Amino acid sequence: MIDISKLGNKYTVRRMSDPDAEDILEFCKENTQYYEYCQAEPTLEQVMSDLHLAPPGIGPEDKYYVGFYQDDDLVAVMDLVNGFPEDGIVFIGFFMMSKRLQGQEIGSSIIREVSKYLKSKGITSIRLAIDKGNPQSTHFWKKNGFSVIYEADRDGHVLLVAEKEL
């Protein structure tokens, strides 16, 4: 069990739910570059789906869609899945920084704090997938200690599966 309040020291972290969907959608709409690479546009239906979507065998108790807040300002959103693809691994299904805060090392700081907490809980690694053609995401995750371990094809869309050992 992950205590989401301990995922960050500088920001208030809270679980997001259906009533937050409109705020998440507006937040995502700011980051047009991400959606260019995944060839999609953020929609309310997609946000609602993402709030609940989990891999097979993962229950709601191991799915954490969280927001990082500074006062009432949403700084970042993160989707964590504990125990996927196996015990001891946490999968980041989604991470997005506020467009206006990008390039200030805040995202890297959040990843460091999340990694430190997960390691303290006995998690051995964090895994995620990067759109192969997205140089900004690839650079960010490599800079934060993630290494590509293989490529995966999802309906013609190539993803780089990356992992960071804790």
N, C-alpha and C positions, 0 to 999 in steps of 0.2 A: 504494500500500500504506500502510495506516495503522498506526503503531506505537502500540498501545493503551496502553502504559505511559506515553506522553506526553500522554494525554488529560486528565490531572489532576496537579497538584502536591501537593495536600493529602491525596489519597486514593490508595491502591493500586488500580490498575485492572487487572482480569484478564478474559480471555474466559471466558464461562460455557458449559457444555456439559451433556449429558444427566445426569451425576451431580449437577448443581446444581438439577435441576428441582424437587425437593421443597422446597428452600430458597426458590427463586423463588416457588413456589406459596404458601408460608406468608407470604412478604413481600407478595405481591399481595393476599392475603386481608385484610390489615390495612387496605387502602385501599378501603373499601367505596364511597366517594363516586364514584370513577372508574367503577366497574362499574355503578353506578346509571345513569349517563349513557349508557353504551354498551349498556345493557340486557342484561348478561351477568354471569356469575359466573366467577371464575377456576377452571380445572380443570387437572389434571395433563396431560390430553391437549392442552389449548390451549397450555400452557407448552411442552410438547415440540414442538408444531407451530411456535410462535413462535421457538424456538431455531434452527430450520432454514429457516423460510419466507423466501423471497427472491423479488423480482419476476422475471419472465421475462428471461432473458439475463444475470442476475447470478449469478456462481458463488460458492461458499463462501469464496473468498479475499477477496471484497468485502462479506461479511456479518459484522458484528461485534455479537454480543449480549454486553454487558459488565456487570460489576458493579463498583461503586465501594465500596471497603472502608476502614474505619478500624479497624485491627487486624483482628479476626475479625468485626467488625460490618458487615453489609451496609447501606450508606447509601442507595444508589440503583442502579437498573438502567437500561440504555439499549440500544436496538437501533439500530445505525447501518448504513446501506447506502451504500457508496461507489459513485459513478457512476450514481445513479438520481435523477431520470429521465433524466439525461444526464451526460456527463463534466463534471467541475468542480462537481458538486452532490453533497452528502451528504444523504441522507434519514434523519430520525429517525423510525423506525417506532413507537417506544415509549420513554417516559421516565417513571419513577416514583421518587419519593422515599419514604424511610421515613416512615410516618405520624407517628411521634413527633418527627421532625425538620422537618416542614413548617412554614413561616412563619418560619424563622430565616435566610432568604437563602442557605441552603446549596445549594439547587437552582439558583438564579441564579448562584452562584459556579461550580458545575460547568459550567453552560452557557457562561459566560464563558471558562473554561479550555479547554473543548472547542473553542469558536469560535476562540480564539487559535491553538491548535495546528493546526486544520484550515486556517486562513488561511495559516499558515507553510508548509503543504504544497501551496499553490497552489489550494486549494478556493475557489471564488468565492461560493458561497452554501450555506445549509442550508435544507432544506424539510421540512415535516411537515404532518400533518393533525390538526385539532382537532374533537372532537364539537361540533356547532353549539350544542347546548343546555347545554354545560358552562361556566358562567361562571368557575369557578376556573381551569380550563385556559386559557381564552381570556385571562383577565387575566394569568396567569403568562407565557404566550408573548408577548403584546404588550409586557409590561413588559421582556422580554428582547430586544426589538428585532425581533420577527417581525411582518410585516404580511400580512393576508389578501390573497391574489392571485386566488382564485376559490372558488366553492362546487362541491362534487362530491356526486352522489347515489350511494350504494352500497346498492343494494337497499332503497330507501326511507329510508335513514339519511343525513342531510345532514352532510357534513364541510366544514370550512373549511380550505382548503389555504393554508398560510402559509409565508412565506419570509423569511430574513434574509440580506442581502448582507454578505459579509465584506470 
